[in-house]
Amino acid sequence: MNLLIITQKVDEQDAILGFFVGWLKEFSKSVEKVFVITLFKGDYDLPQNVEVFSLGKEEGKSRISRLLKFRKYAKELLPKTDAVLAHMCPEYIVAINHLIKKSFNQEIKKSNKPLYLWYTHKSVSKYLIKAEKIVKKIFTASSESCRLNSEKIVVTSHGIDLEHFKLQDNVPALDYYNIITVGRITPRKNLAVIIEAVNQLPSEIKNQIRLKFIGETLLEGDKKYLSELKIQVTRDKLQDIIEFVGPITYEKLPQALSHADLFINVSKTGSVDKAVLEAMALNVPVITSNEAFKNILPAKYLCEDSQLTEKIVEFYNNRPSDNLRKIVEQNHSLKNLVKKIINEIF
């Protein structure tokens, strides 16, 4: 069986999408050939049965040029493949379907390849609505992460690469209590709440901690939000305690997380945040007010935003050491995710 995958980026150095190289490696174990059409191609090391075709965004190709390349690659690869999976790209599902219907190539027109989509985002775009009518299944991480009312939705949980996020040996001890949060700097991540919680800590604890925000801004609104957060830090005189680290490559993320004493997530996306699961895979204690984790984490790791200061104090004093990695191994591993998707497709 051959699988065509369409995705945004194949680059293991990317801070946000670097994980997808691991997905491709795992898919390659279950099929004869994996063809990949990607908007952007960067650094990667993939098995021989994975072939990557870039639309050229890394070379600065125009939108029209990328569209023409997409049509070219799709025409070449559709006859060679048995199914198509788009990762977070419902617009390409619509484009593939249109190509099949309008093609003068009878081999393509009659191919009738089953189409599938992976989608995790709270927004319901016009392309997602159109794609839902075309695909056989939509795979998603949780019931909250694809907000369509559709019988085609298959909840698979997230896929954390446990080989990448493996427990680290002999991690050097830091001389402070290291609190980390990871993710895009955007208002939906609710990061001002964490700063306020730290500001309310007793001075004897506040002086012993460091808080690091790891992540980048993508939109203009994100940049404005980052400026507001920095103003908040300065106003509260927390410059010596709080650091905005910027993005860290996917390759280096396990090392950064392994130095954490605590991971905090107060995201208001309403869906399971993959960054929390990555911290859990390294047995880093986590605190979250994200409602999507109510059925994943024991109650002591959950809190309301208003309780965050109190919860930080509790964890600082007691240092919980539960095996959170086991939760990820049982319910959110990349191996299990790919197995579920392959079973649905083939």
N, C-alpha and C positions, 0 to 999 in steps of 0.2 A: 504494500500500500504506500502511496505517495501523498504527501500533505503539502498544500500551499498555504503559507502563513503570511499575512499582511500586517505590518506593524509600523510604528512611528520611527523607531531608532534601534539600531544594533550597534551598541557601543558600551563595552564593559567599564569604561571610564566615566560614563555619565552618572551624575549624582541621583537622578530620578529614575531613569529607565535602564540603568546598567544591569539590573537584575534579569532582564529579558534574555540575555545571552545564556544564562543558566536554564531558562525555560527551553530554549532551542536545543541545548545539549540533552535535556531530559526527553524532549519529543523525539530526538534522533534515535533514542534507544528502542522506540516502539514502532517505527515505520522504516520502510526501505530507503525513502528519500524525503528530505525536507527542502522545499523551495521557499525562499523568503524574499518578498518584495518589501523594501523599507524606504521610508522617506529620506533617512539619513544613515550613512554608514561610517562608523568610526573604528575603534580598536576592538578586536575580538579574536578568539582562538576557538574554532568550532570543529567538530568531527568532519570527516571527509564526505559524509552523506548529507551535509547541510550546505546549500548553495545560496549565496546572498546576492540579490540584485537591487542596487540603489537607484532611487529616482533622482539623486544628485543634489539634494539640499546642501550637503557638506561642500559642494563645489560652487554654491551660489546659483544654481540653475533656477530659472524663472518658473512661475506657477504653470504656465502653458507648456514649457519644456517638460516639467515633471508629469503633467497629465498625459502628454504624448508618449513619454517613456512608460508610464503605467499601462497604457493601452497596448503598447508593443510587448511588454513583458507578460501581461495577462494573456494575450493571444498566443504567445509562445508556450506558456506554462500550463494553461488550462487543459490542453489535450494530454499532458503528461501526468496529471494529478487526479486523485480520487475524491478529494474534498478540499474545501477552502475554509480557513479560520482567520478572521480578522481580529486583531487585538486592539481594542479601544478605537477602532476606525469604522464606525457604521457607514460613513460616507463612501468608503471603498467597497462595501457590500453592495450599496446602491449602484455604484459604478460598474462593478463586475456583472451584476444582474442585467444592467442596461446593455453592456457589451455583448453578453450572450444572446439577448433577445434581438439586437439590431445587427449582429454580425452577418456579413455575407459569406463567411467561412462556415460551411455546413458542419465541419467537424466540431467547431466551437459551438455553433447554434444547437447542435443535437447533444452536446456533452452533458447538459443538465446536472452539473456538479452540485452536490449538497453544500450549502453555505451555512457557516456558523459564526458566532460573534462572542468575544469575551468583552464584558463591559462592567466597569465599576465607577460610577459617578452619580451624584444625586440629580444632575440635570437631565431632563428629557428633551433632547433636541429633535428637530424635524427629521434629521437623518436617522436617529434612533427609531423613531416612529415608523419611518419608511422601511428600515432594515428589518424590524420585527415582523413585518408582513412577508418578507422574502426568506429569512433564514429558517432552518429547521429547529435550532436551539440557540438560546442566549445563555452563556455561562457567566456567573457572577459570584462574588465572594460571600455575600450575605443577602438576606432578604431586603435589607435597607440600601444596598449598593446598586440596585437597578430598579428604579421606581416606576416601572411599567406594569400595568395589569395584564399579564400574559401567561398563558399556560406553557409557553415555550421556554420560560426561564428555569434554569437548572442551577441551584445553589451548590457550589463546590467547595466553599471556604477558600482562603488564600493559599498561596503556594510558596512557603519559605524554603529557600535552599539551605538545608541543614549542613551540607558540606561546606558551604561558604560561611555560614554563621555557626562555626563549630567552636566548642568551648576552648578558651585560650589557657595555656599553661604558663605559670610563673609571671603573672601580670604584676608589674611593679606597683607597690602601694604609693598612693599620693598623700601629701601632707594636708589634704583638705577633703571634705565630703563633696563628691563630684556629681552634680545633678545635670542631666542632659535631656534635651528634647530635640527631635529630628523631624524635619518636614519643611515643606514650602512655607515661606514667610507670607502669610495672607490672613486677612481678618477672620476667615472661617476657622482658623486654628486657635483663635481665642487666646493669644499669647500674653496679652496684657494682664490676664487673670493670674498667670504664673508670676509675673513681675510683682504684682500687688501682694500675692501670697508670701513671696520672699521678703518683701518690705515689712510685712507684719510679723516676721519671725522674731523671737526673743534675741536680743543682741548677742548673747553668749553662743547661740547657734548660728546666727547670721554671719558672724565673724569667722566661722569654721567651714563655710560652704562656698562653692563656686557654681554658678548656673551658666550653662552654655547652650545657646541656640544654634543648632546646625541646620542650615538650609539656605535657600536662595529665593529671591523675588523673581517673578516671571512677568507680571503685568504692571502697568503704571500705578494702579491702585495698591498693589503690593509694596511698591517702593515708597509710596506715601505712608502706608501703614508702618513700614520699618522705621521711617523717620519719626513717626509718632511714638513708637516703642523706645527709641533712643532718647527722645525728649523725656519720656517717663522715667527712664533709668537715671538720667542726669538730675531731674527734679528730685528724685528720691535718694540721691547721692549713693547710687549702687554701682558706680563705674568700676570699682575694684572687685566687685562680686560677680557682675553679669557681663558676659562676652557674647557678641554676635560673631560666630566663627565663620559663617558663610557656608557654601556647599562643600561636602566631602565626597570624593568619588566612591562609588559602590564598592570598589576593591578595598578601600581603606576603612569602610564603615565598621566592620566587625572589630577592628583594633580600637577604634574610638569608643564604641559601645562597651567594650570589655573593661575600660577604665572608669565606667560609670558606677556610682553607688546607688543611683536612683534615676529612673526614667519617668518623666511626667508628660501626660497627654490630656489636654482638655479640649480637643477638637470638637467642633459643632457640625461636622459634616454628616453626622448621623449614620455613618457606615464604619465598618471595622477598619481601623488604620493599620496598614501593613507595618509601619515603623514600630508600633507597640509589639507586634508579634516577633519582629527581628530582635528587639531587646530581650523579650522573653526567651527566645532561642538561646541566648547567652546567659540565661539565669540572672539577668539584671532585674531587681525589684522594680515594679511599675506602679504608678498611681494614675488613674484615669477617671474623668467624669463623663467620658463618652458612653452614652447609653447602649451602644452596640456591643459593649463588652460585658453586659450584665449576665449573659448566658455562657460566657467564656472564662471569666476570672472569678476566683473566690471573692466573697464580699469585702474582705479586708483591703483589697486592692482598688476598691471603688469608692468614690466620694463625690459629693456635690462641690461645685466651684467654691461655695462659701466655706467649705470645710477643708480646703486645700492646705492652709497654713497649719492647722491642727494635725492633718495627716502627715505632712512633712516632718513635723516634730516627732510624731509617733515612730516613723520609719528611721529617723536619725537616731533616736534613742534605742530602738529595738533591733534594727538591722535584720529584717526577715530573710530567710534563706530557703524558701520553698523551691521545689523543682518545677519551675515554670516552663522549662524546655520540654518537659514531658507533655504538656498541653499542646504545644506546637507539633511535636512529633506525632501525636495521636490524631490531631484534627486539622493541621494547617501545613503539612509538609508539601514541598514541590512534587515529590515522587507520587504522593497520593492524588494531588490535583491533576497531574498529567494523566494518570491512570484513569481517573473519572472521565476526563474529556475524551481520551482515546476510546474508552468503552462506549461513550455516547455516539461518537462519530463513526466508528468502524464496528 
